[in-house]
Amino acid sequence: MTIMLSADDPNAFVVAAEMLNRGQIVAIPTDTGYGLAASLADEAILRLYLAKERPPDKSTPILIADLEDIETVAQPLLPPVERLVEQFWPGPLTLLLLKADGLPQRVSATANVAVRLPDHDVARQLIRAVGGALAVSRASIDGKEIPTTAQAVLDLFGGHIAAVLNSKTEHPTDVVSTVAIFDWRNLQVIREGAISEADLKAAIENVR
């Protein structure tokens, strides 16, 4: 049975963190809509894929609670990437970074991992409670309507996840993060979202 937890209740974060640490899936609010969250344990990420009916060859983004948590999931940043982080985090910018040693294969089968610091206090409080990083993928299933409320998430995933953390607000579904990678001294935008390619390039124009 999937339970509804209220973000107004401090104990809800304790309960949700315990569920995540046991390998269960919890839906959480973020600045780009609700996401399904899992710990970085291999079995937990597999449960996330099964709940979303997500193809196993797709990588899963990682959300961090604070800037210093990036060290646990990625290699040291190049100066241009540091500038992007300083200017656009927290916010809707996902960066493809070189993976830190020890991340499970299911997070990403490549050398890179998608990392973001969300601009959402509820999400960051919960991520902080489980050690600073969670695998989080949008709370949707291909071909089905994207939920904008906690109740809609519960209706879609009830019975397949442990809980929904309800922030009692409606979340837009038209806000997506920009996905970018800095490689070989060039910035490449994989998906343009809330932050434009022009803004990213302007931020690192004189950084080497």
N, C-alpha and C positions, 0 to 999 in steps of 0.2 A: 504493500500500500504506500502511495506517495503522500507525504504530509506537507502542509503549508506552514511555513515559518514566517513570522513577522520581523522585519528588520528593526522595528521599534522596540523589540524585546532583546536586551543584551544577551540573554541566555540562548537566543536563537543562533548566535554565532558559535557558541560552544557546541550546540547540538550539530550544526552543519559541519563544523570542523571535525567532530568525531566521526561523522558519516564519511566525509572525504578521506580521512585517515584510515578508515576501514575499507577503502576502495570503492565506495558507493559514489553515485553521480548526484550532484545537486545543481539545480538551475539557479543562476544568480543574475541580478541586474547589472548591466554595464552601461557605459556612455554610448554604446552603439546598439543597444537592445539587450534582450535576455540571452544568456549563453548557458550551455551545459558544461559544468566544471567537473574535472577529475584530478586526482593527485597524479604525480608523475610516475607512479608505479605502472608497470607494463599491463597488468591485469585490469587496472582501473581505466586506462586509456582504451583498452579493448572494449570494456563495457560502454564507454562513451560512443565508440564507433557503432556498436550494435544498437544503441538507443536511437542514434541519428540515422541509421541505415546508411552510413557513410562508407564509401569505397575505401578499402584498406590501403590503397596506394597514395591517398591524400594525406598530407601532413597536418598536424594539429597546432594551432597557435598556443603560445604560452603567455599568460598575463602575470605580471609581477606587481608587488605591492609598493615597493620603493625602489629608487634608482640603484641603490647598492645591491639589490637582489639580482641584478643582471649578471653579476659575477658567478652566480650559481648555475646559470643556463647557457652562457655564451662566453666566447673568448674575449680578451681585451679589445676595446673599440679603437678604430682608427680615428684620428683627429676630426675628419669631416663628419663621421658618424656621431662623435661626441657632441659636435655642434648641433646636429639635428635633434639629439636627445635633449640637450639643454633648452632648445627653442620650442620644441613641439610636444614634449612629454611633461606631465600627463596629457594624453589626448589621442585623437584618432589617427595615429601613425603606427603602422606595423613595420618593423624592420627585420629583414632577413639577415641573420648574423651567423657567424661560425659557431657551431655547437660546442658547448663545454663537454669535457670528457664525462662519460657515465650516463648521459641522457639515454632513455630507452629508445630502441629502434622505431617503435610505433609513433613516437612524437614526430620524427622525420627520418626518412630513409636516406636523405642526402647529407652533405656536410653542413648545411645551414638549418637554422631553426627560426621560426617567426616569433618575434617577441614584441610585446606592447605593454605600456604602463597606462592603464585606463584612468580617465578623469571621472571617477565615481567612488565616493567615499564608502558606500556599502560594499562594493566589490573589493576595494583595497583592504578594508577592515577584515573581511573574511580571508582573503589571500594571506594577509599578515598572520592570521591566527593559525594557518597551516604551514608556516615556514617561509612564505614569501613568493611562492610560484605555484600556479595551477595551469593545467591544460584546459583551455576553454574554447569551445566551438559554438557558433550561433545556434540558438535553440530553434531549429527548424529541420524539416525533412523535405528533401527534393520533391517538388510537385505539390506541396501543401502550403497553405497560407502561413505566413510568418507571424507568430503570436506577438502581441504588443503589451499584454498584461500577464500578471502572474497566474490568473485563473485560466487564461488561454493556453499558457504553457502547461499547466496542470491537465487541462483537457486533452492536450496533444500527447503528453508523455506520461500521464498517470499510469502507474503500474510498471513503468520501465525505468524510473529514476527514484531516488530515495526521498527527495524533498524539493520544494520550490521556496526560495528566499524572496519574500514579497516586500518590495519597497513602496508599494501602494501608489505607484505612479504609472502612467502609460508611457511606453518607450517607443520612439519613432523607429520605423523599419527602413526608412530611406537614408539613414546615416550609416555609411560604411567607412571603415578606416582605409587610408591610403597605404598600399603595400609597396615598399621600396627596398632596393639593395644597393650598397656601394661596393663596387668591385672593379679592380684594375683602374683605379683612379677615376671611375665614372659612376654617376648616379643613374640607376635604371628604375623607373617606376613600373611595377608589375601591374598594379591596379590603382587608378586614380580615384580617390574618394573625397573625404571632407577637406583634405589639404591638397592644394594643387601642386603639380610638378614644378611650376614656375616658382612657387614659394619655397619649395625644398632646394631648388638649385640656387636661388638667391641667398639662402641662408649659408651655403657652403662655398660661395663663389670665390672667396679669398682665403680659404682654409686649405692647408696642405699637410 
